[in-house]
Amino acid sequence: MSETVGDQGQADLGGLAPDQAPNPDAQLQVDTSDDNDSALGLDTSSTTSASLTSSIQNYKYENGRRYHAYREGTYPLPNDEPEQDRQDLLHHIFRLILDGKLLRAPLRHAPQRVLDVGTGTGIWAMDFADEFPESIVIGTDLSPIQPTWVPPNCKFLIDDAESEWLYKPEEAFDYIHWRGLGGSIADWPKYYRQVWNSLPPGGWCEAQEYEAWLRSDDDTINMTGKSLLQWCELVDEASMKFGKKVNIAGLQKQHMIDAGFVDVREDMYKVPVGTWPKDPKLKEMGLFEREHMLAAVEPFTLALLTRVLGWSVESTQVLMANVRNEFRDKKNHVYSYFHFVYGRKPEAPT
């Protein structure tokens, strides 16, 4: 589904043109060959920035995973090397979806100032800075896990996106981007107000989010994916009790409209988990997404279930093992939706 409010066309900096937008309702065709992996030719056996002090790097360890120290406990996912590898793999998947592009917003020219909220490893910010050397790119995150050697027009700040954003008018950003903030924000209307206040008239924002929910067109998830469904339900329940819902991708368009943005558009892509689709591009995408989801099971489960729902580590480990087994099961033709939502702050006050 690709919907727009006052669409003004597509520029070169973004992704596909509007008439090439995805059809999220199209049913994915299943490759019925014995070894659908081999078709790929692969062997698949604000605000106020905190200075970088020792307290920020005094990470917390729990059940074998490392978590952020700055604003400890406000974000349920780890920040250790396996999690950084997962984030970088996810970045590759996002670029596969967009045929190598970094964004969908129809920017007419390279923005002067760019903000990447929740930058993680900083890979999106660095890629943008490399591709658009005339832009100044700032990435913010709770964890100082970004590289030291970065493009000269890119810098990273330790910051909490939920704090008050204190950028001065002369520090406004022409384009604000975020990706995968599900589970990070408690008050989305406040967040969008801060995005609005940090953009000049005509500035763009873009949310790139994936649904924390799995589906199948042929009902295989209900036949052989019982643990996958249970996992989705438990993570959703735990994140809501935590106060920061994970499955928020489908809510971003309305949040953006409610905040006052215009030319709001939502592009949705089906991303398969596994190499079961017939389509070669989807098959390749599914290979990487399967590896990504196998790596995502523990970070999205361990802290939420043990801290919030009171599960034992042993019971959580059993559930995670069952979920991984069902992700590897080629009979499960599951996918999730990736949402790209972007809008423009109007030129005239509203």
GIFENHU-V93807 format. One line per field, one symbol per residue. phi: phi as a letter, one per 40 degrees, with the letter a starting at -180 (. if undefined). burial: b if it has 16 or more other ideal C-beta (glycine too) atoms within 10 Angstrom, else e. A space follows every 10 residues. Layout:
# GIFENHU-V93807
phi=???
burial=???
This chain:
# GIFENHU-V93807
phi=.bbabgdbgb cccccccdcb ccbccccccc ccccbccccc gbcbd.hccc ccbccccccb bafgbbbcbc fdgcbcccbc cdcccccccc dccdccdcfg cbabdcccac ccbbbbcgcg cgcccccccc cbccccbbbb acbcbccccb dccbabbcab cccccbccdc bcbcabbaag cdgbbcbcdc dcccddcbbc dgcbbabbbb ccabbacbgc cccbbccccc cdcccccccc ccgbcccbdc ccccdcccch cbfcbbbbbc bcbhcccccd ccccdccccc ccccccdccc bdcccccccg ccccccccdc cccccccccc ccccabcbbb baabcccccb
burial=ebebeeeeeb eebbbbeeee bbeeeeebeb beeeebbebe eeeeebbeeb eeeeebeebe eeeebbbbbb eeeebbbbbb eebbebbeeb bebbebbbee bbbbbbbeee bebbbbbbbb bbbbbbbbbe ebeebbbbbb bbbbbbeeeb bebbebbbbb bbeebebeee ebbbbbbbbb bbbbbeebee bbebbbebbe eebbbbbbbb bbbbebbeeb beebbebbbe bbebbbebbe ebebbbbbbe bbbebbbebe bebbbbbbbb bbbbbbbeee ebbbbbbbbb bbbbbbbbbb bbbbbbbbee beeeebeebb ebbbebbeeb ebbbbbbbbb bbbbbeeeee
